[in-house]
Each structure stands twice: as C-alpha cells, then as structure tokens.
C-alpha cells in the first residue's frame, strides 16, 4: 500500500495508448482509518491517469461519498449465484424524471455510503428520526449494525417514494416509516393503496369532520392546508387523536404495512415517543432519559415502538 501511495505521488505515466490495470482485493486490511483514506485517495489519483483501478472492499471508508452512486454492489443470491447490481446513478437516470430531481436524489445519496454494505434499508423522513432512531433501536435490542440495516433519511413524502424506487431497482430490500399524511398523498399516487379504498374514503370524510371540530382548513383535495391557521402536521395529530379516527387509521396502517410501509398512527413519530417538540434539546433529553431510566419508562407507547423495530429489521 505504501508503494501504491508512492506511485500516485510520482504519477508515473504509461506509454501513450497504454493502460495499466491494478486489481486489489480489500486494500483496507490491517490499516487504521486514516491510512485507509490515504490509500483510497492514492488509488483515485491513479485512476485519473493511465491506470484502471479495480478493488473490492468491505469498508465504507474505501468508498468516498461522491463515488457512492457510481459503485457496483456484488452479492450472492439465495441460489449462490453472483450478481452485480445496477449502479445507483444509472438507476436514478432510468427511474427519476427531470435533471433537478435526479440531482436532488444524488445529493441525498452522497451521504449514504452505508447502503452499499447493508442487507436492508430503513427509509425515514425528518430530523427527529435521524437523531433518535439509532438509540431507539438499540434500546429495543434491534441495533442497525447487528441486523445489517442502514438508516436513510429522505426529503419528504415524495423523497421516500423516489428513494424506494431506486433501492428496488438496484435490488436492496427496504422498508419505510411514514407520517400519516403519506397515506392520503404519496401512497395513493404510488398505488400502494387505492384512491377509492373504503378506509381511505372514510378516513377523508372523518378528516373533514375533524376540521370543523378542530378549526383547521382543508385544501382542494380535502386535506389539511400547509399554510392554514394551524400547520398541517398539527391538524393530522388532532385528527389521529379522535375516537372516530382510530380504527380507520389502524386499517390503513395494516394495508400499508403489507407493502413495507409503517404508518405512524398518531400522526408522526413525536407523538409515539411523547416528544413535545422537534428540537435538538428534546432529542438529547429523550436519549439521556432512555439511558438513565430505561426504554419502557421513557416511552409511553413502548410496545408499539418495539413492534415497529422488530418489523423494520426483519
């Protein structure tokens, strides 16, 4: 590896028209993290000259964030056959329309090199999930690393669906955690649940009645307005608290669950965790309380959260 670094520094040039092929199996072995990054940078530097560099690795440190979309994942299927998956960048071009949308998904994936080494992916939405879920799953004895699961945070409802399409195309199983608004918007548009599904229609009717009781405005689709006097997420939380809504939401939850989507039946994750706000201080306090007082004492809805953690990592 020292010679590789030296070679990259002197940038020895091959004859014009020649390419030198370097094949290396797990160059990160026996190196500390900083040395791994130096070797990675040296190999990348060589690849920009007359060298074709091919290496295999089990270390995320060997794949720089900007190279994640252009990396091949090699796996064995159940029958023992070796499969080389489509690259993420190629899948995005095929599945996502519009250069801006493609660029946005690429930007999100740059920070997700752990997906290259996971057996399954859990997609979630929001900063709360990103902050608390690793500690939450660990407290439920379902840590991500133990169950070879990677957490991916998508940008909003549509981001979850787009990310799911990419993961499906490259052959990585995934599940997703979604807020209640997902059921009425993206889930219907993605055919995860029919627009004329009885529970969806009844839930929309109950939502309209809830709007009258709780004083929040609906848009043209009879869904809470994002710019109303009450924020949409608060409207959904008020709707989810009502007795008339509980069974309807549970039915929709079960239907989405069959397709790999876990619906937060109380509106969003914060209500299930008894979090009053979506702030950093709240997340830190929550994680400290889990360590000091235990999971069951900290989380009122602890059994439902445990069920979710088992489902997500199975």
C-alpha positions as CSV (number, residue, x, y, z in Angstrom):
1,X,0.0,0.0,0.0
2,X,2.9,2.3,0.6
3,X,4.2,1.6,-2.9
4,X,0.7,2.5,-4.2
5,X,0.8,5.8,-2.5
6,X,4.3,6.5,-3.8
7,X,3.2,5.6,-7.3
8,X,0.3,8.0,-7.1
9,X,2.7,10.8,-5.8
10,X,5.1,10.4,-8.7
11,X,2.3,9.8,-11.2
12,X,4.3,7.6,-13.4
13,X,2.8,7.7,-16.9
14,X,2.4,4.7,-19.1
15,X,3.2,4.9,-22.8
16,X,0.6,6.7,-24.9
17,X,-2.3,4.4,-25.7
18,X,-1.5,2.0,-22.8
19,X,-3.5,1.4,-19.7
20,X,-2.1,-0.3,-16.6
21,X,-4.7,-2.4,-14.8
22,X,-4.4,-2.5,-11.0
23,X,-6.5,-5.2,-9.3
24,X,-6.5,-5.1,-5.5
25,X,-8.5,-7.3,-3.1
26,X,-9.5,-5.4,0.1
27,X,-6.7,-2.8,0.2
28,X,-8.0,-1.6,3.7
29,X,-6.9,-4.8,5.5
30,X,-4.7,-4.1,8.6
31,X,-4.8,-0.3,8.1
32,X,-6.1,2.2,10.6
33,X,-8.9,4.6,9.3
34,X,-6.6,7.5,8.4
35,X,-4.3,5.2,6.4
36,X,-7.3,3.7,4.6
37,X,-8.4,7.1,3.4
38,X,-4.8,7.9,2.2
39,X,-4.8,4.6,0.1
40,X,-8.2,5.4,-1.3
41,X,-7.1,8.9,-2.4
42,X,-4.0,7.4,-3.9
43,X,-6.0,4.9,-6.0
44,X,-8.4,7.5,-7.1
45,X,-5.5,9.7,-8.2
46,X,-4.0,6.9,-10.2
47,X,-7.4,6.2,-11.9
48,X,-7.3,9.8,-13.3
49,X,-4.1,9.0,-15.2
50,X,-3.3,5.9,-17.4
51,X,-4.4,3.4,-14.7
52,X,-7.6,1.4,-14.5
53,X,-8.1,0.7,-10.8
54,X,-10.5,-2.1,-9.7
55,X,-10.7,-3.0,-6.0
56,X,-13.1,-5.0,-3.8
57,X,-13.8,-3.8,-0.2
58,X,-15.9,-4.4,2.8
59,X,-15.1,-1.0,4.3
60,X,-17.2,2.2,3.7
61,X,-14.1,4.2,4.2
62,X,-12.8,2.9,0.8
63,X,-15.8,4.5,-1.0
64,X,-15.8,8.3,-0.9
65,X,-19.3,9.8,-0.6
66,X,-19.2,11.3,-4.1
67,X,-18.4,7.9,-5.5
68,X,-21.3,6.1,-3.9
69,X,-23.7,6.4,-6.9
70,X,-21.0,5.0,-9.3
71,X,-20.1,1.9,-7.2
72,X,-21.0,-1.6,-8.1
73,X,-22.5,-3.8,-5.4
74,X,-21.7,-7.6,-5.8
75,X,-23.8,-10.1,-4.0
76,X,-24.7,-13.7,-4.0
77,X,-28.4,-14.7,-4.3
78,X,-30.2,-17.5,-2.5
79,X,-29.0,-20.0,-5.1
80,X,-25.4,-19.0,-4.6
81,X,-25.1,-17.2,-7.9
82,X,-23.0,-14.0,-8.0
83,X,-25.0,-10.8,-9.0
84,X,-23.6,-7.4,-9.9
85,X,-26.3,-4.8,-9.3
86,X,-27.0,-1.8,-11.4
87,X,-25.2,1.4,-10.3
88,X,-27.3,3.9,-8.3
89,X,-26.6,6.7,-10.8
90,X,-27.8,4.6,-13.7
91,X,-30.9,3.6,-11.8
92,X,-31.7,7.3,-11.0
93,X,-31.5,8.2,-14.7
94,X,-33.9,5.5,-15.6
95,X,-36.4,6.0,-12.7
96,X,-36.4,9.7,-11.8
97,X,-37.6,12.2,-14.4
98,X,-36.0,15.7,-14.6
99,X,-32.4,16.8,-14.1
100,X,-33.3,18.7,-10.9
101,X,-35.0,15.7,-9.3
102,X,-32.1,13.4,-10.3
103,X,-29.6,15.9,-8.8
104,X,-31.6,16.1,-5.6
105,X,-31.7,12.3,-5.1
106,X,-28.0,12.1,-6.0
107,X,-27.2,14.7,-3.3
108,X,-29.1,12.7,-0.7
109,X,-27.3,9.5,-1.6
110,X,-23.9,11.1,-1.4
111,X,-24.1,10.9,2.4
112,X,-25.3,7.3,2.5
113,X,-22.3,5.1,1.7
114,X,-23.6,2.7,4.4
115,X,-26.3,1.5,2.0
116,X,-23.6,-0.2,-0.1
117,X,-22.9,-2.6,2.8
118,X,-26.3,-3.2,4.3
119,X,-28.7,-6.2,3.7
120,X,-31.7,-4.0,4.1
121,X,-32.6,-0.3,4.2
122,X,-35.0,1.6,6.5
123,X,-36.1,4.9,5.0
124,X,-37.5,7.6,7.3
125,X,-38.5,11.2,7.0
126,X,-37.3,14.0,9.2
127,X,-34.6,15.2,11.6
128,X,-36.3,13.5,14.6
129,X,-35.9,10.1,13.1
130,X,-32.3,10.7,12.1
131,X,-31.5,11.8,15.7
132,X,-33.4,9.3,17.8
133,X,-33.9,6.1,15.8
134,X,-30.4,4.6,16.3
135,X,-30.7,4.9,20.1
136,X,-34.3,3.8,19.9
137,X,-33.5,0.6,18.0
138,X,-30.5,-0.2,20.3
139,X,-32.8,0.2,23.3
140,X,-35.1,-2.3,21.7
141,X,-32.3,-4.8,21.2
142,X,-32.6,-4.3,17.4
143,X,-29.5,-2.2,16.6
144,X,-29.0,-1.4,13.0
145,X,-25.5,-2.8,12.8
146,X,-26.4,-6.1,14.4
147,X,-29.3,-6.6,11.9
148,X,-27.3,-5.2,8.9
149,X,-29.8,-2.4,8.4
150,X,-28.9,1.1,7.2
151,X,-31.0,4.1,8.0
152,X,-31.7,6.5,5.2
153,X,-33.4,9.9,5.7
154,X,-35.3,11.1,2.7
155,X,-36.6,14.5,1.9
156,X,-40.3,14.5,2.5
157,X,-43.1,12.0,1.4
158,X,-42.1,12.1,-2.3
159,X,-38.4,11.6,-1.4
160,X,-39.4,8.3,0.4
161,X,-41.1,7.0,-2.7
162,X,-38.3,8.0,-5.0
163,X,-35.7,6.5,-2.8
164,X,-37.7,3.3,-2.6
165,X,-37.8,3.1,-6.4
166,X,-34.0,3.4,-6.7
167,X,-33.4,0.8,-4.0
168,X,-35.9,-1.6,-5.7
169,X,-34.1,-1.2,-9.0
170,X,-30.7,-2.0,-7.6
171,X,-32.0,-5.0,-5.6
172,X,-31.7,-3.8,-2.0
173,X,-34.8,-4.6,0.2
174,X,-36.2,-1.7,2.1
175,X,-39.0,-0.7,4.5
176,X,-40.1,2.8,5.3
177,X,-41.6,4.8,8.3
178,X,-44.1,7.4,7.2
179,X,-46.2,10.1,8.7
180,X,-50.0,9.9,8.4
181,X,-50.2,12.4,5.5
182,X,-48.3,9.9,3.4
183,X,-51.4,7.6,3.3
184,X,-53.5,10.3,1.7
185,X,-50.9,11.7,-0.8
186,X,-47.9,9.7,-2.0
187,X,-49.2,6.3,-1.0
188,X,-52.3,6.8,-3.3
189,X,-50.3,8.3,-6.1
190,X,-47.8,5.4,-5.9
191,X,-50.6,2.8,-6.0
192,X,-49.7,1.5,-2.5
193,X,-53.3,1.9,-1.6
194,X,-56.2,2.5,-3.9
195,X,-57.7,6.0,-4.1
196,X,-61.2,4.5,-3.8
197,X,-60.2,2.3,-0.9
198,X,-63.0,2.2,1.6
199,X,-60.8,3.1,4.6
200,X,-59.2,5.9,2.7
201,X,-62.5,7.4,1.7
202,X,-63.9,7.0,5.2
203,X,-60.8,8.5,6.7
204,X,-61.0,11.5,4.4
205,X,-64.6,12.0,5.5
206,X,-63.6,11.8,9.1
207,X,-60.8,14.2,8.4
208,X,-63.3,16.7,7.0
209,X,-65.4,16.4,10.1
210,X,-62.4,16.8,12.3
211,X,-61.5,20.0,10.5
212,X,-64.8,21.5,11.6
213,X,-64.4,20.5,15.2
214,X,-60.7,21.5,15.5
215,X,-60.7,24.6,13.3
216,X,-58.2,23.7,10.6
217,X,-58.6,24.5,6.9
218,X,-58.6,21.9,4.1
219,X,-57.2,22.4,0.6
220,X,-58.8,21.4,-2.8
221,X,-58.1,17.7,-2.1
222,X,-59.9,17.9,1.3
223,X,-56.5,17.5,3.1
224,X,-55.1,19.9,5.7
225,X,-53.6,23.1,4.2
226,X,-49.9,23.6,4.7
227,X,-50.4,27.3,5.0
228,X,-53.5,27.3,7.2
229,X,-54.0,28.9,10.6
230,X,-52.9,25.5,12.0
231,X,-49.9,23.7,10.5
232,X,-50.8,20.5,8.6
233,X,-48.9,18.2,10.9
234,X,-50.9,19.6,13.9
235,X,-54.1,19.0,12.0
236,X,-53.2,15.4,11.4
237,X,-52.3,14.9,15.0
238,X,-55.7,16.3,16.1
239,X,-57.4,14.0,13.6
240,X,-55.5,11.0,14.9
241,X,-56.5,11.6,18.5
242,X,-60.2,11.3,17.8
243,X,-62.1,8.1,18.7
244,X,-63.8,8.0,15.3
245,X,-60.4,8.0,13.5
246,X,-58.5,5.3,15.4
247,X,-59.9,2.2,13.7
248,X,-59.8,3.8,10.2
249,X,-56.1,4.8,10.7
250,X,-55.3,1.3,12.0
251,X,-56.9,-0.3,8.9
252,X,-54.8,1.9,6.6
253,X,-51.7,1.2,8.7
254,X,-52.1,-2.5,8.2
255,X,-52.6,-2.2,4.4
256,X,-49.5,-0.1,4.0
257,X,-47.6,-2.4,6.3
258,X,-48.2,-5.2,3.9
259,X,-46.4,-3.2,1.3
260,X,-43.4,-2.4,3.5
261,X,-44.6,1.0,5.0
262,X,-45.1,1.6,8.7
263,X,-47.6,4.4,9.3
264,X,-47.3,6.5,12.5
265,X,-50.9,6.1,13.6
266,X,-50.7,9.1,15.9
267,X,-49.6,11.4,13.1
268,X,-45.8,11.4,13.4
269,X,-43.1,9.8,15.4
270,X,-43.0,12.5,18.1
271,X,-46.5,11.6,19.4
272,X,-45.5,7.9,19.8
273,X,-42.3,8.9,21.7
274,X,-44.0,11.6,23.9
275,X,-41.8,14.3,22.4
276,X,-43.4,17.7,22.7
277,X,-41.2,19.4,20.1
278,X,-39.0,18.7,17.1
279,X,-35.8,20.3,18.6
280,X,-32.3,19.2,19.3
281,X,-32.7,19.7,23.0
282,X,-35.8,17.5,23.1
283,X,-33.9,14.7,21.2
284,X,-30.9,14.9,23.6
285,X,-33.1,14.8,26.7
286,X,-35.0,11.9,25.2
287,X,-31.9,9.9,24.6
288,X,-30.4,10.6,28.0
289,X,-33.7,9.5,29.6
290,X,-33.6,6.2,27.8
291,X,-30.1,5.5,29.2
292,X,-30.9,6.7,32.7
293,X,-34.5,5.5,33.2
294,X,-34.9,2.7,30.7
295,X,-36.9,2.5,27.4
296,X,-40.2,1.4,28.9
297,X,-40.2,4.2,31.5
298,X,-39.3,6.8,28.9
299,X,-41.7,5.8,26.1
300,X,-45.4,5.5,26.9
301,X,-46.1,3.7,23.6
302,X,-43.2,1.4,24.2
303,X,-44.8,-1.9,22.9
304,X,-45.8,-0.3,19.6
305,X,-42.3,1.0,19.1
306,X,-40.8,-2.4,19.9
307,X,-43.1,-4.0,17.3
308,X,-42.0,-1.4,14.8
309,X,-38.3,-2.1,15.5
310,X,-38.8,-5.9,15.1
311,X,-40.8,-5.4,11.9
312,X,-38.2,-2.9,10.4
313,X,-35.2,-5.2,11.0
314,X,-36.8,-8.5,9.9
